[in-house]
Amino acid sequence: MSLDGARTPEAPDGGPSKQLATPTARQLRGFGPRIQARDVKLNYMREILLRYYPENERIRLQKHREYRQKIISNYQRLHLELYNMHPTNFFVPSFLKAINENTEQAFRNIMSEPSP
């Protein structure tokens, strides 16, 4: 309990909880047409949530992000053919046809429902 009598969450060991505060619905409202791309939404939410992390956690996340970026920037691809996948070599023609048509009937044509 806090000094003003309001109950505060406690950890199992009896100390104060280390649970992070979550953003309110008001903060989450308005993601409609202003922010369209998924990665933009992700970065926006990540920045909001980052404000609620303790200082040591923010430092750890920043170091991890920098380390990850260093690996990505210095990575030497050994087998370039793995990064140049041609769908015609990988997928069966009926699946590619269904994807290109992009209709419900096209997907139904390639699916089969097993019966017991």
Residue frames as qw, qx, qy, qz and C-alpha x, y, z in Angstrom:
[[0.000, 0.888, 0.459, 0.000, 0.00, 0.00, 0.00],
 [0.370, 0.492, -0.044, 0.787, 1.13, 3.51, -0.67],
 [0.177, -0.087, -0.485, 0.852, 1.21, 6.28, 1.91],
 [0.370, -0.027, -0.036, -0.928, -2.14, 7.69, 0.76],
 [0.602, 0.054, 0.653, -0.456, -3.86, 4.33, 1.31],
 [0.747, 0.471, -0.197, -0.424, -4.19, 3.41, -2.36],
 [0.876, -0.152, 0.444, 0.109, -3.20, -0.13, -3.17],
 [0.296, 0.732, -0.529, -0.311, -0.12, -0.51, -5.36],
 [0.954, 0.164, -0.236, -0.078, 0.84, -3.77, -7.07],
 [0.437, -0.691, 0.576, -0.024, 3.48, -5.80, -5.30],
 [0.517, 0.422, -0.734, -0.125, 5.91, -8.37, -6.58],
 [0.860, -0.241, -0.440, -0.089, 5.79, -11.90, -5.08],
 [0.599, 0.036, -0.498, 0.626, 8.75, -11.04, -2.83],
 [0.303, -0.739, -0.485, 0.356, 6.71, -8.25, -1.20],
 [0.268, -0.353, 0.124, 0.888, 8.53, -5.36, -2.87],
 [0.422, 0.603, 0.067, -0.674, 7.06, -2.94, -5.39],
 [0.798, 0.381, 0.460, 0.076, 6.09, -4.42, -8.73],
 [0.264, -0.416, 0.469, 0.733, 8.39, -3.91, -11.71],
 [0.451, 0.556, 0.683, 0.144, 5.42, -4.10, -14.09],
 [0.208, 0.002, 0.281, 0.937, 5.66, -1.55, -16.88],
 [0.345, 0.518, 0.346, -0.701, 2.93, 1.01, -17.32],
 [0.417, 0.351, 0.730, 0.413, 0.89, 0.53, -20.46],
 [0.019, -0.034, -0.211, -0.977, -0.23, 3.32, -22.75],
 [0.384, 0.374, 0.557, -0.634, -3.79, 4.51, -22.33],
 [0.494, 0.527, 0.672, 0.161, -6.47, 4.06, -24.96],
 [0.162, 0.947, 0.094, -0.262, -6.26, 7.79, -25.60],
 [0.213, -0.671, 0.566, 0.429, -2.61, 7.43, -26.60],
 [0.418, 0.003, 0.854, 0.311, -3.44, 4.55, -28.93],
 [0.442, 0.712, 0.498, -0.221, -6.35, 6.29, -30.65],
 [0.277, 0.883, -0.110, -0.363, -5.91, 7.87, -34.05],
 [0.462, -0.350, 0.702, 0.414, -3.74, 5.34, -35.85],
 [0.666, 0.583, 0.431, -0.176, -6.06, 5.47, -38.87],
 [0.686, 0.677, 0.139, 0.225, -5.02, 7.12, -42.12],
 [0.082, -0.948, 0.307, 0.006, -2.25, 9.26, -40.60],
 [0.241, -0.553, 0.794, 0.075, 0.07, 6.31, -40.10],
 [0.854, 0.287, -0.154, -0.406, -0.32, 3.69, -42.81],
 [0.617, 0.421, -0.661, 0.073, 2.83, 1.62, -43.05],
 [0.872, -0.395, -0.289, -0.002, 3.24, -1.23, -40.56],
 [0.699, 0.028, -0.286, 0.654, 6.86, -0.40, -39.81],
 [0.003, 0.486, -0.091, 0.869, 5.98, 3.23, -39.10],
 [0.691, -0.547, -0.155, -0.447, 3.29, 2.08, -36.65],
 [0.890, -0.194, -0.313, 0.271, 5.73, -0.34, -35.06],
 [0.483, 0.218, -0.250, 0.810, 8.40, 2.32, -34.57],
 [0.265, -0.554, -0.021, -0.789, 5.83, 4.80, -33.25],
 [0.814, -0.490, -0.187, -0.250, 4.52, 2.32, -30.66],
 [0.819, -0.025, -0.313, 0.481, 8.05, 1.25, -29.76],
 [0.234, 0.394, -0.202, 0.866, 8.98, 4.87, -29.03],
 [0.531, -0.565, -0.056, -0.629, 5.87, 5.33, -26.85],
 [0.912, -0.345, -0.222, -0.017, 6.54, 2.16, -24.88],
 [0.669, 0.242, -0.332, 0.619, 10.22, 3.00, -24.52],
 [0.115, -0.609, 0.181, -0.763, 9.27, 5.99, -22.35],
 [0.770, -0.488, 0.013, -0.411, 7.79, 3.61, -19.76],
 [0.890, 0.049, -0.358, 0.277, 10.89, 1.42, -19.43],
 [0.577, -0.762, 0.057, 0.289, 13.31, 1.94, -16.55],
 [0.133, 0.893, -0.380, -0.201, 16.56, 3.73, -17.45],
 [0.372, -0.445, 0.798, 0.166, 18.75, 0.61, -17.25],
 [0.652, 0.343, 0.676, 0.018, 16.37, -1.28, -19.56],
 [0.445, 0.879, 0.061, -0.160, 16.45, 1.58, -22.10],
 [0.071, -0.774, 0.597, 0.201, 20.26, 1.53, -22.08],
 [0.536, -0.127, 0.829, 0.097, 20.28, -2.26, -22.55],
 [0.627, 0.600, 0.493, -0.062, 17.84, -2.00, -25.47],
 [0.284, 0.918, -0.191, -0.199, 19.88, 0.77, -27.10],
 [0.241, -0.590, 0.747, 0.189, 23.10, -1.27, -26.82],
 [0.608, 0.158, 0.777, 0.039, 21.33, -4.31, -28.24],
 [0.539, 0.790, 0.254, -0.148, 19.95, -2.23, -31.15],
 [0.109, 0.867, -0.439, -0.208, 23.43, -0.85, -31.90],
 [0.422, -0.343, 0.830, 0.126, 24.98, -4.33, -31.72],
 [0.646, 0.421, 0.635, -0.040, 22.32, -5.74, -34.05],
 [0.430, 0.885, 0.008, -0.177, 22.86, -2.88, -36.52],
 [0.127, -0.730, 0.638, 0.213, 26.62, -3.49, -36.44],
 [0.550, -0.036, 0.828, 0.102, 26.12, -7.16, -37.30],
 [0.593, 0.662, 0.450, -0.093, 23.72, -6.32, -40.13],
 [0.272, 0.922, -0.188, -0.200, 26.03, -3.71, -41.63],
 [0.093, -0.660, 0.732, 0.142, 29.12, -5.99, -41.51],
 [0.798, 0.058, 0.583, -0.145, 27.45, -9.25, -42.56],
 [0.141, 0.450, -0.707, -0.527, 29.09, -10.95, -45.53],
 [0.870, 0.196, 0.163, -0.422, 26.69, -13.10, -47.52],
 [0.386, -0.386, 0.805, 0.232, 28.35, -16.41, -48.30],
 [0.293, 0.241, 0.878, 0.293, 25.76, -18.01, -50.59],
 [0.198, 0.233, -0.084, -0.948, 24.13, -15.33, -52.72],
 [0.324, -0.132, -0.777, -0.524, 21.85, -17.82, -54.43],
 [0.212, -0.424, -0.819, 0.323, 19.93, -18.21, -51.16],
 [0.019, 0.508, 0.278, -0.815, 18.96, -14.54, -51.32],
 [0.311, 0.305, -0.414, -0.800, 17.74, -14.66, -54.92],
 [0.383, 0.199, 0.891, -0.139, 14.85, -17.09, -54.68],
 [0.303, 0.066, -0.498, -0.810, 12.82, -17.37, -57.86],
 [0.633, 0.022, 0.459, -0.623, 9.22, -18.36, -57.06],
 [0.813, 0.339, -0.275, -0.386, 8.94, -20.49, -60.20],
 [0.486, 0.367, -0.776, 0.167, 11.78, -22.69, -58.95],
 [0.061, -0.163, 0.770, -0.614, 10.33, -23.02, -55.48],
 [0.534, 0.204, 0.496, -0.654, 6.50, -23.15, -55.73],
 [0.395, 0.269, 0.845, 0.239, 4.33, -25.45, -57.82],
 [0.024, 0.174, 0.438, 0.882, 2.64, -23.77, -60.81],
 [0.305, -0.619, -0.670, -0.274, -0.90, -24.22, -59.43],
 [0.423, -0.646, -0.376, 0.513, 0.02, -22.30, -56.28],
 [0.250, -0.220, 0.183, 0.925, 1.60, -19.46, -58.28],
 [0.094, -0.389, -0.625, -0.671, -1.51, -19.29, -60.47],
 [0.379, -0.703, -0.600, 0.037, -3.74, -18.99, -57.38],
 [0.396, -0.532, -0.157, 0.732, -1.54, -16.24, -55.93],
 [0.153, -0.027, 0.379, 0.912, -1.54, -14.30, -59.19],
 [0.208, -0.511, -0.657, -0.514, -5.31, -14.57, -59.64],
 [0.038, 0.042, -0.524, 0.850, -5.90, -13.67, -55.98],
 [0.602, -0.233, -0.220, -0.732, -9.50, -14.88, -55.86],
 [0.629, -0.270, 0.584, -0.435, -11.26, -17.15, -53.42],
 [0.932, 0.277, 0.072, -0.224, -12.08, -19.64, -56.16],
 [0.564, 0.628, -0.515, 0.147, -8.43, -19.85, -57.23],
 [0.143, -0.483, 0.751, -0.427, -7.39, -20.75, -53.67],
 [0.802, -0.026, 0.408, -0.437, -10.24, -23.26, -53.36],
 [0.842, 0.457, -0.244, -0.152, -8.99, -24.97, -56.52],
 [0.450, 0.522, -0.669, 0.277, -5.59, -25.73, -54.97],
 [0.335, -0.355, 0.674, -0.554, -6.86, -26.80, -51.53],
 [0.634, -0.120, -0.716, -0.266, -8.07, -30.25, -50.66],
 [0.534, -0.473, 0.381, -0.588, -9.88, -31.18, -47.50],
 [0.258, 0.175, -0.949, 0.039, -8.88, -34.59, -46.18],
 [0.747, -0.305, -0.105, -0.581, -11.75, -36.79, -45.08],
 [0.401, -0.453, 0.744, -0.284, -11.40, -39.33, -42.27]]
